[in-house]
């Protein structure tokens, strides 16, 4: 499943979690396409955090709600 991470560029505060996340997804039975989509979502969230000057540890439930609202908009 490492190919999933290599094809999706993850930058920002969550970049260090991308490989482990891909391993988790593979272990959870995700297909390559589904895993790639989840890693893309992680990449988007990481860029969103970075644009706001937030670290990974500052991701709260409220901030996740804000991210989802921004995605829907």
C-alpha positions as a Markdown table, in Angstrom:
| # | Residue | x | y | z |
|---|---|---|---|---|
| 1 | Unk | 0.0 | 0.0 | 0.0 |
| 2 | Unk | 3.1 | 2.2 | 0.1 |
| 3 | Unk | 2.3 | 3.1 | -3.5 |
| 4 | Unk | -0.7 | 5.0 | -2.3 |
| 5 | Unk | 1.3 | 7.4 | -0.2 |
| 6 | Unk | 3.9 | 7.8 | -3.0 |
| 7 | Unk | 1.2 | 8.9 | -5.4 |
| 8 | Unk | -0.5 | 11.3 | -3.0 |
| 9 | Unk | 1.6 | 14.3 | -1.9 |
| 10 | Unk | 1.0 | 15.1 | 1.7 |
| 11 | Unk | 2.6 | 18.3 | 3.0 |
| 12 | Unk | 2.0 | 20.3 | 6.2 |
| 13 | Unk | 1.6 | 19.2 | 9.8 |
| 14 | Unk | 0.1 | 15.8 | 9.0 |
| 15 | Unk | 2.7 | 14.7 | 6.5 |
| 16 | Unk | 4.5 | 12.6 | 9.1 |
| 17 | Unk | 1.4 | 10.5 | 9.6 |
| 18 | Unk | 0.7 | 9.7 | 6.0 |
| 19 | Unk | 2.7 | 6.4 | 5.7 |
| 20 | Unk | 1.3 | 5.1 | 9.0 |
| 21 | Unk | -2.2 | 6.0 | 8.0 |
| 22 | Unk | -1.7 | 4.1 | 4.7 |
| 23 | Unk | -0.5 | 1.0 | 6.6 |
| 24 | Unk | -3.5 | 1.3 | 8.9 |
| 25 | Unk | -5.9 | 1.5 | 6.0 |
| 26 | Unk | -4.3 | -1.6 | 4.3 |
| 27 | Unk | -4.7 | -3.5 | 7.6 |
| 28 | Unk | -8.3 | -2.4 | 7.9 |
| 29 | Unk | -9.1 | -3.9 | 4.5 |
| 30 | Unk | -9.3 | -0.7 | 2.4 |
| 31 | Unk | -8.8 | -1.2 | -1.4 |
| 32 | Unk | -6.0 | 0.8 | -3.0 |
| 33 | Unk | -8.5 | 3.2 | -4.5 |
| 34 | Unk | -10.3 | 3.8 | -1.3 |
| 35 | Unk | -7.1 | 4.1 | 0.7 |
| 36 | Unk | -5.8 | 6.6 | -1.9 |
| 37 | Unk | -9.0 | 8.7 | -1.5 |
| 38 | Unk | -8.6 | 8.7 | 2.3 |
| 39 | Unk | -4.9 | 9.7 | 2.0 |
| 40 | Unk | -6.0 | 12.5 | -0.3 |
| 41 | Unk | -8.5 | 13.7 | 2.4 |
| 42 | Unk | -5.6 | 13.6 | 4.9 |
| 43 | Unk | -3.5 | 15.7 | 2.5 |
| 44 | Unk | -6.4 | 18.3 | 2.1 |
| 45 | Unk | -6.8 | 18.4 | 5.9 |
| 46 | Unk | -3.1 | 18.9 | 6.4 |
| 47 | Unk | -3.0 | 21.8 | 3.9 |
| 48 | Unk | -6.0 | 23.3 | 5.6 |
| 49 | Unk | -4.2 | 23.2 | 9.0 |
| 50 | Unk | -1.1 | 24.6 | 7.5 |
| 51 | Unk | -3.0 | 27.5 | 5.9 |
| 52 | Unk | -4.2 | 28.4 | 9.3 |
| 53 | Unk | -0.9 | 28.1 | 11.0 |
| 54 | Unk | -2.0 | 25.1 | 13.1 |
| 55 | Unk | 0.0 | 22.1 | 14.2 |
| 56 | Unk | -1.3 | 18.5 | 14.2 |
| 57 | Unk | -1.9 | 18.7 | 17.9 |
| 58 | Unk | -4.3 | 21.6 | 17.5 |
| 59 | Unk | -6.7 | 19.5 | 15.5 |
| 60 | Unk | -9.8 | 19.4 | 17.7 |
| 61 | Unk | -13.3 | 18.3 | 17.1 |
| 62 | Unk | -14.4 | 21.9 | 16.5 |
| 63 | Unk | -11.6 | 22.4 | 14.0 |
| 64 | Unk | -12.5 | 19.2 | 12.2 |
| 65 | Unk | -16.1 | 20.5 | 11.9 |
| 66 | Unk | -14.7 | 23.8 | 10.4 |
| 67 | Unk | -12.7 | 21.8 | 7.9 |
| 68 | Unk | -15.7 | 19.7 | 6.9 |
| 69 | Unk | -17.8 | 22.9 | 6.5 |
| 70 | Unk | -15.1 | 24.4 | 4.3 |
| 71 | Unk | -14.9 | 21.3 | 2.2 |
| 72 | Unk | -18.7 | 21.4 | 1.7 |
| 73 | Unk | -18.6 | 25.1 | 0.7 |
